[in-house]
């Protein structure tokens, strides 16, 4: 699987007491979102320049 697991896969993972995030692409994980916005955003200046 390369994105998000389907509902059938999630049920199978839950029944086996596994972590479902191991089936998700890194794009959908919380740490990826945190890393994406961790860098400071620098203002550009006045819009007319």
mmCIF file of the N, C-alpha and C atoms, coordinates in Angstrom:
data_MODEL
# 
_entry.id   MODEL 
# 
loop_
_atom_site.group_PDB 
_atom_site.id 
_atom_site.type_symbol 
_atom_site.label_atom_id 
_atom_site.label_alt_id 
_atom_site.label_comp_id 
_atom_site.label_asym_id 
_atom_site.label_entity_id 
_atom_site.label_seq_id 
_atom_site.pdbx_PDB_ins_code 
_atom_site.Cartn_x 
_atom_site.Cartn_y 
_atom_site.Cartn_z 
_atom_site.occupancy 
_atom_site.B_iso_or_equiv 
_atom_site.pdbx_formal_charge 
_atom_site.auth_seq_id 
_atom_site.auth_comp_id 
_atom_site.auth_asym_id 
_atom_site.auth_atom_id 
_atom_site.pdbx_PDB_model_num 
ATOM 1   N N  . UNK A 1 1  ? 0.838   -1.184 0.000  1.00 0.00 ? 1  UNK A N  1 
ATOM 2   C CA . UNK A 1 1  ? 0.000   0.000  0.000  1.00 0.00 ? 1  UNK A CA 1 
ATOM 3   C C  . UNK A 1 1  ? 0.878   1.240  0.000  1.00 0.00 ? 1  UNK A C  1 
ATOM 4   N N  . UNK A 1 2  ? 0.441   2.213  -0.741 1.00 0.00 ? 2  UNK A N  1 
ATOM 5   C CA . UNK A 1 2  ? 1.294   3.381  -0.845 1.00 0.00 ? 2  UNK A CA 1 
ATOM 6   C C  . UNK A 1 2  ? 0.668   4.654  -0.300 1.00 0.00 ? 2  UNK A C  1 
ATOM 7   N N  . UNK A 1 3  ? -0.584  4.634  0.096  1.00 0.00 ? 3  UNK A N  1 
ATOM 8   C CA . UNK A 1 3  ? -1.193  5.851  0.639  1.00 0.00 ? 3  UNK A CA 1 
ATOM 9   C C  . UNK A 1 3  ? -1.872  5.542  1.966  1.00 0.00 ? 3  UNK A C  1 
ATOM 10  N N  . UNK A 1 4  ? -3.165  5.387  1.949  1.00 0.00 ? 4  UNK A N  1 
ATOM 11  C CA . UNK A 1 4  ? -3.920  5.031  3.146  1.00 0.00 ? 4  UNK A CA 1 
ATOM 12  C C  . UNK A 1 4  ? -4.501  3.632  2.993  1.00 0.00 ? 4  UNK A C  1 
ATOM 13  N N  . UNK A 1 5  ? -4.450  2.837  4.042  1.00 0.00 ? 5  UNK A N  1 
ATOM 14  C CA . UNK A 1 5  ? -5.009  1.490  3.943  1.00 0.00 ? 5  UNK A CA 1 
ATOM 15  C C  . UNK A 1 5  ? -6.535  1.526  3.882  1.00 0.00 ? 5  UNK A C  1 
ATOM 16  N N  . UNK A 1 6  ? -7.109  0.548  3.234  1.00 0.00 ? 6  UNK A N  1 
ATOM 17  C CA . UNK A 1 6  ? -8.568  0.464  3.143  1.00 0.00 ? 6  UNK A CA 1 
ATOM 18  C C  . UNK A 1 6  ? -9.142  -0.027 4.469  1.00 0.00 ? 6  UNK A C  1 
ATOM 19  N N  . UNK A 1 7  ? -10.438 0.056  4.592  1.00 0.00 ? 7  UNK A N  1 
ATOM 20  C CA . UNK A 1 7  ? -11.093 -0.328 5.851  1.00 0.00 ? 7  UNK A CA 1 
ATOM 21  C C  . UNK A 1 7  ? -10.871 -1.801 6.180  1.00 0.00 ? 7  UNK A C  1 
ATOM 22  N N  . UNK A 1 8  ? -10.807 -2.655 5.166  1.00 0.00 ? 8  UNK A N  1 
ATOM 23  C CA . UNK A 1 8  ? -10.574 -4.081 5.416  1.00 0.00 ? 8  UNK A CA 1 
ATOM 24  C C  . UNK A 1 8  ? -9.191  -4.309 6.028  1.00 0.00 ? 8  UNK A C  1 
ATOM 25  N N  . UNK A 1 9  ? -8.208  -3.584 5.523  1.00 0.00 ? 9  UNK A N  1 
ATOM 26  C CA . UNK A 1 9  ? -6.854  -3.714 6.060  1.00 0.00 ? 9  UNK A CA 1 
ATOM 27  C C  . UNK A 1 9  ? -6.792  -3.196 7.498  1.00 0.00 ? 9  UNK A C  1 
ATOM 28  N N  . UNK A 1 10 ? -7.507  -2.120 7.789  1.00 0.00 ? 10 UNK A N  1 
ATOM 29  C CA . UNK A 1 10 ? -7.511  -1.579 9.147  1.00 0.00 ? 10 UNK A CA 1 
ATOM 30  C C  . UNK A 1 10 ? -8.138  -2.549 10.142 1.00 0.00 ? 10 UNK A C  1 
ATOM 31  N N  . UNK A 1 11 ? -9.187  -3.244 9.719  1.00 0.00 ? 11 UNK A N  1 
ATOM 32  C CA . UNK A 1 11 ? -9.814  -4.237 10.591 1.00 0.00 ? 11 UNK A CA 1 
ATOM 33  C C  . UNK A 1 11 ? -8.851  -5.388 10.845 1.00 0.00 ? 11 UNK A C  1 
ATOM 34  N N  . UNK A 1 12 ? -8.167  -5.845 9.809  1.00 0.00 ? 12 UNK A N  1 
ATOM 35  C CA . UNK A 1 12 ? -7.208  -6.938 9.969  1.00 0.00 ? 12 UNK A CA 1 
ATOM 36  C C  . UNK A 1 12 ? -6.063  -6.537 10.890 1.00 0.00 ? 12 UNK A C  1 
ATOM 37  N N  . UNK A 1 13 ? -5.591  -5.309 10.757 1.00 0.00 ? 13 UNK A N  1 
ATOM 38  C CA . UNK A 1 13 ? -4.501  -4.825 11.614 1.00 0.00 ? 13 UNK A CA 1 
ATOM 39  C C  . UNK A 1 13 ? -4.973  -4.739 13.059 1.00 0.00 ? 13 UNK A C  1 
ATOM 40  N N  . UNK A 1 14 ? -6.181  -4.215 13.262 1.00 0.00 ? 14 UNK A N  1 
ATOM 41  C CA . UNK A 1 14 ? -6.722  -4.098 14.616 1.00 0.00 ? 14 UNK A CA 1 
ATOM 42  C C  . UNK A 1 14 ? -6.886  -5.476 15.257 1.00 0.00 ? 14 UNK A C  1 
ATOM 43  N N  . UNK A 1 15 ? -7.358  -6.456 14.497 1.00 0.00 ? 15 UNK A N  1 
ATOM 44  C CA . UNK A 1 15 ? -7.552  -7.804 15.037 1.00 0.00 ? 15 UNK A CA 1 
ATOM 45  C C  . UNK A 1 15 ? -6.237  -8.461 15.433 1.00 0.00 ? 15 UNK A C  1 
ATOM 46  N N  . UNK A 1 16 ? -5.154  -8.028 14.823 1.00 0.00 ? 16 UNK A N  1 
ATOM 47  C CA . UNK A 1 16 ? -3.837  -8.594 15.130 1.00 0.00 ? 16 UNK A CA 1 
ATOM 48  C C  . UNK A 1 16 ? -3.031  -7.723 16.092 1.00 0.00 ? 16 UNK A C  1 
ATOM 49  N N  . UNK A 1 17 ? -3.685  -6.691 16.655 1.00 0.00 ? 17 UNK A N  1 
ATOM 50  C CA . UNK A 1 17 ? -3.048  -5.780 17.616 1.00 0.00 ? 17 UNK A CA 1 
ATOM 51  C C  . UNK A 1 17 ? -1.777  -5.162 17.069 1.00 0.00 ? 17 UNK A C  1 
ATOM 52  N N  . UNK A 1 18 ? -1.822  -4.750 15.812 1.00 0.00 ? 18 UNK A N  1 
ATOM 53  C CA . UNK A 1 18 ? -0.680  -4.098 15.181 1.00 0.00 ? 18 UNK A CA 1 
ATOM 54  C C  . UNK A 1 18 ? -0.933  -2.596 15.114 1.00 0.00 ? 18 UNK A C  1 
ATOM 55  N N  . UNK A 1 19 ? 0.104   -1.835 14.802 1.00 0.00 ? 19 UNK A N  1 
ATOM 56  C CA . UNK A 1 19 ? -0.002  -0.393 14.637 1.00 0.00 ? 19 UNK A CA 1 
ATOM 57  C C  . UNK A 1 19 ? -0.374  -0.091 13.192 1.00 0.00 ? 19 UNK A C  1 
ATOM 58  N N  . UNK A 1 20 ? -1.531  0.544  12.974 1.00 0.00 ? 20 UNK A N  1 
ATOM 59  C CA . UNK A 1 20 ? -1.993  0.789  11.607 1.00 0.00 ? 20 UNK A CA 1 
ATOM 60  C C  . UNK A 1 20 ? -1.155  1.831  10.882 1.00 0.00 ? 20 UNK A C  1 
ATOM 61  N N  . UNK A 1 21 ? -0.421  2.674  11.609 1.00 0.00 ? 21 UNK A N  1 
ATOM 62  C CA . UNK A 1 21 ? 0.376   3.698  10.934 1.00 0.00 ? 21 UNK A CA 1 
ATOM 63  C C  . UNK A 1 21 ? 1.527   3.096  10.143 1.00 0.00 ? 21 UNK A C  1 
ATOM 64  N N  . UNK A 1 22 ? 1.865   1.864  10.409 1.00 0.00 ? 22 UNK A N  1 
ATOM 65  C CA . UNK A 1 22 ? 2.924   1.218  9.629  1.00 0.00 ? 22 UNK A CA 1 
ATOM 66  C C  . UNK A 1 22 ? 2.467   0.968  8.187  1.00 0.00 ? 22 UNK A C  1 
ATOM 67  N N  . UNK A 1 23 ? 1.161   1.007  7.932  1.00 0.00 ? 23 UNK A N  1 
ATOM 68  C CA . UNK A 1 23 ? 0.633   0.798  6.587  1.00 0.00 ? 23 UNK A CA 1 
ATOM 69  C C  . UNK A 1 23 ? 0.422   2.105  5.827  1.00 0.00 ? 23 UNK A C  1 
ATOM 70  N N  . UNK A 1 24 ? 0.526   3.231  6.509  1.00 0.00 ? 24 UNK A N  1 
ATOM 71  C CA . UNK A 1 24 ? 0.278   4.534  5.883  1.00 0.00 ? 24 UNK A CA 1 
ATOM 72  C C  . UNK A 1 24 ? 1.572   5.109  5.315  1.00 0.00 ? 24 UNK A C  1 
ATOM 73  N N  . UNK A 1 25 ? 1.423   5.843  4.232  1.00 0.00 ? 25 UNK A N  1 
ATOM 74  C CA . UNK A 1 25 ? 2.570   6.553  3.675  1.00 0.00 ? 25 UNK A CA 1 
ATOM 75  C C  . UNK A 1 25 ? 3.009   7.640  4.652  1.00 0.00 ? 25 UNK A C  1 
ATOM 76  N N  . UNK A 1 26 ? 4.287   7.965  4.638  1.00 0.00 ? 26 UNK A N  1 
ATOM 77  C CA . UNK A 1 26 ? 4.802   8.992  5.542  1.00 0.00 ? 26 UNK A CA 1 
ATOM 78  C C  . UNK A 1 26 ? 4.091   10.329 5.367  1.00 0.00 ? 26 UNK A C  1 
ATOM 79  N N  . UNK A 1 27 ? 3.590   10.580 4.178  1.00 0.00 ? 27 UNK A N  1 
ATOM 80  C CA . UNK A 1 27 ? 2.886   11.828 3.873  1.00 0.00 ? 27 UNK A CA 1 
ATOM 81  C C  . UNK A 1 27 ? 1.722   12.077 4.837  1.00 0.00 ? 27 UNK A C  1 
ATOM 82  N N  . UNK A 1 28 ? 1.079   11.027 5.317  1.00 0.00 ? 28 UNK A N  1 
ATOM 83  C CA . UNK A 1 28 ? -0.104  11.143 6.157  1.00 0.00 ? 28 UNK A CA 1 
ATOM 84  C C  . UNK A 1 28 ? 0.207   11.078 7.645  1.00 0.00 ? 28 UNK A C  1 
ATOM 85  N N  . UNK A 1 29 ? 1.453   10.995 8.020  1.00 0.00 ? 29 UNK A N  1 
ATOM 86  C CA . UNK A 1 29 ? 1.805   10.876 9.430  1.00 0.00 ? 29 UNK A CA 1 
ATOM 87  C C  . UNK A 1 29 ? 1.990   12.245 10.065 1.00 0.00 ? 29 UNK A C  1 
ATOM 88  N N  . UNK A 1 30 ? 1.707   12.328 11.349 1.00 0.00 ? 30 UNK A N  1 
ATOM 89  C CA . UNK A 1 30 ? 1.756   13.582 12.090 1.00 0.00 ? 30 UNK A CA 1 
ATOM 90  C C  . UNK A 1 30 ? 3.143   14.217 12.045 1.00 0.00 ? 30 UNK A C  1 
ATOM 91  N N  . UNK A 1 31 ? 4.182   13.424 12.174 1.00 0.00 ? 31 UNK A N  1 
ATOM 92  C CA . UNK A 1 31 ? 5.541   13.975 12.207 1.00 0.00 ? 31 UNK A CA 1 
ATOM 93  C C  . UNK A 1 31 ? 5.909   14.657 10.891 1.00 0.00 ? 31 UNK A C  1 
ATOM 94  N N  . UNK A 1 32 ? 5.405   14.159 9.783  1.00 0.00 ? 32 UNK A N  1 
ATOM 95  C CA . UNK A 1 32 ? 5.663   14.795 8.492  1.00 0.00 ? 32 UNK A CA 1 
ATOM 96  C C  . UNK A 1 32 ? 5.057   16.195 8.454  1.00 0.00 ? 32 UNK A C  1 
ATOM 97  N N  . UNK A 1 33 ? 3.850   16.342 8.973  1.00 0.00 ? 33 UNK A N  1 
ATOM 98  C CA . UNK A 1 33 ? 3.207   17.655 9.033  1.00 0.00 ? 33 UNK A CA 1 
ATOM 99  C C  . UNK A 1 33 ? 3.979   18.598 9.951  1.00 0.00 ? 33 UNK A C  1 
ATOM 100 N N  . UNK A 1 34 ? 4.403   18.101 11.089 1.00 0.00 ? 34 UNK A N  1 
ATOM 101 C CA . UNK A 1 34 ? 5.183   18.915 12.025 1.00 0.00 ? 34 UNK A CA 1 
ATOM 102 C C  . UNK A 1 34 ? 6.493   19.355 11.381 1.00 0.00 ? 34 UNK A C  1 
ATOM 103 N N  . UNK A 1 35 ? 7.171   18.445 10.710 1.00 0.00 ? 35 UNK A N  1 
ATOM 104 C CA . UNK A 1 35 ? 8.436   18.775 10.055 1.00 0.00 ? 35 UNK A CA 1 
ATOM 105 C C  . UNK A 1 35 ? 8.246   19.797 8.935  1.00 0.00 ? 35 UNK A C  1 
ATOM 106 N N  . UNK A 1 36 ? 7.125   19.711 8.224  1.00 0.00 ? 36 UNK A N  1 
ATOM 107 C CA . UNK A 1 36 ? 6.873   20.621 7.107  1.00 0.00 ? 36 UNK A CA 1 
ATOM 108 C C  . UNK A 1 36 ? 6.722   22.064 7.577  1.00 0.00 ? 36 UNK A C  1 
ATOM 109 N N  . UNK A 1 37 ? 6.159   22.257 8.759  1.00 0.00 ? 37 UNK A N  1 
ATOM 110 C CA . UNK A 1 37 ? 5.913   23.599 9.253  1.00 0.00 ? 37 UNK A CA 1 
ATOM 111 C C  . UNK A 1 37 ? 6.881   24.021 10.359 1.00 0.00 ? 37 UNK A C  1 
ATOM 112 N N  . UNK A 1 38 ? 7.937   23.284 10.569 1.00 0.00 ? 38 UNK A N  1 
ATOM 113 C CA . UNK A 1 38 ? 8.871   23.618 11.644 1.00 0.00 ? 38 UNK A CA 1 
ATOM 114 C C  . UNK A 1 38 ? 9.856   24.722 11.269 1.00 0.00 ? 38 UNK A C  1 
ATOM 115 N N  . UNK A 1 39 ? 10.077  24.912 9.986  1.00 0.00 ? 39 UNK A N  1 
ATOM 116 C CA . UNK A 1 39 ? 11.002  25.964 9.547  1.00 0.00 ? 39 UNK A CA 1 
ATOM 117 C C  . UNK A 1 39 ? 10.324  27.329 9.673  1.00 0.00 ? 39 UNK A C  1 
ATOM 118 N N  . UNK A 1 40 ? 11.077  28.348 10.046 1.00 0.00 ? 40 UNK A N  1 
ATOM 119 C CA . UNK A 1 40 ? 10.471  29.679 10.169 1.00 0.00 ? 40 UNK A CA 1 
ATOM 120 C C  . UNK A 1 40 ? 10.074  30.237 8.796  1.00 0.00 ? 40 UNK A C  1 
ATOM 121 N N  . UNK A 1 41 ? 9.036   31.026 8.792  1.00 0.00 ? 41 UNK A N  1 
ATOM 122 C CA . UNK A 1 41 ? 8.567   31.675 7.569  1.00 0.00 ? 41 UNK A CA 1 
ATOM 123 C C  . UNK A 1 41 ? 9.006   33.127 7.623  1.00 0.00 ? 41 UNK A C  1 
ATOM 124 N N  . UNK A 1 42 ? 9.794   33.527 6.652  1.00 0.00 ? 42 UNK A N  1 
ATOM 125 C CA . UNK A 1 42 ? 10.356  34.883 6.633  1.00 0.00 ? 42 UNK A CA 1 
ATOM 126 C C  . UNK A 1 42 ? 9.463   35.802 5.798  1.00 0.00 ? 42 UNK A C  1 
ATOM 127 N N  . UNK A 1 43 ? 9.103   36.958 6.355  1.00 0.00 ? 43 UNK A N  1 
ATOM 128 C CA . UNK A 1 43 ? 8.289   37.886 5.566  1.00 0.00 ? 43 UNK A CA 1 
ATOM 129 C C  . UNK A 1 43 ? 9.063   38.426 4.367  1.00 0.00 ? 43 UNK A C  1 
ATOM 130 N N  . UNK A 1 44 ? 8.359   38.699 3.299  1.00 0.00 ? 44 UNK A N  1 
ATOM 131 C CA . UNK A 1 44 ? 8.992   39.125 2.055  1.00 0.00 ? 44 UNK A CA 1 
ATOM 132 C C  . UNK A 1 44 ? 9.240   40.638 2.042  1.00 0.00 ? 44 UNK A C  1 
ATOM 133 N N  . UNK A 1 45 ? 8.397   41.383 2.672  1.00 0.00 ? 45 UNK A N  1 
ATOM 134 C CA . UNK A 1 45 ? 8.505   42.821 2.655  1.00 0.00 ? 45 UNK A CA 1 
ATOM 135 C C  . UNK A 1 45 ? 7.216   43.449 2.211  1.00 0.00 ? 45 UNK A C  1 
ATOM 136 N N  . UNK A 1 46 ? 7.292   44.680 1.797  1.00 0.00 ? 46 UNK A N  1 
ATOM 137 C CA . UNK A 1 46 ? 6.101   45.392 1.377  1.00 0.00 ? 46 UNK A CA 1 
ATOM 138 C C  . UNK A 1 46 ? 5.663   44.883 0.002  1.00 0.00 ? 46 UNK A C  1 
ATOM 139 N N  . UNK A 1 47 ? 4.354   44.670 -0.204 1.00 0.00 ? 47 UNK A N  1 
ATOM 140 C CA . UNK A 1 47 ? 3.866   44.138 -1.471 1.00 0.00 ? 47 UNK A CA 1 
ATOM 141 C C  . UNK A 1 47 ? 4.225   44.985 -2.695 1.00 0.00 ? 47 UNK A C  1 
ATOM 142 N N  . UNK A 1 48 ? 4.435   46.272 -2.510 1.00 0.00 ? 48 UNK A N  1 
ATOM 143 C CA . UNK A 1 48 ? 4.734   47.119 -3.667 1.00 0.00 ? 48 UNK A CA 1 
ATOM 144 C C  . UNK A 1 48 ? 6.166   46.966 -4.174 1.00 0.00 ? 48 UNK A C  1 
ATOM 145 N N  . UNK A 1 49 ? 7.028   46.331 -3.369 1.00 0.00 ? 49 UNK A N  1 
ATOM 146 C CA . UNK A 1 49 ? 8.415   46.166 -3.814 1.00 0.00 ? 49 UNK A CA 1 
ATOM 147 C C  . UNK A 1 49 ? 8.559   44.787 -4.343 1.00 0.00 ? 49 UNK A C  1 
# 
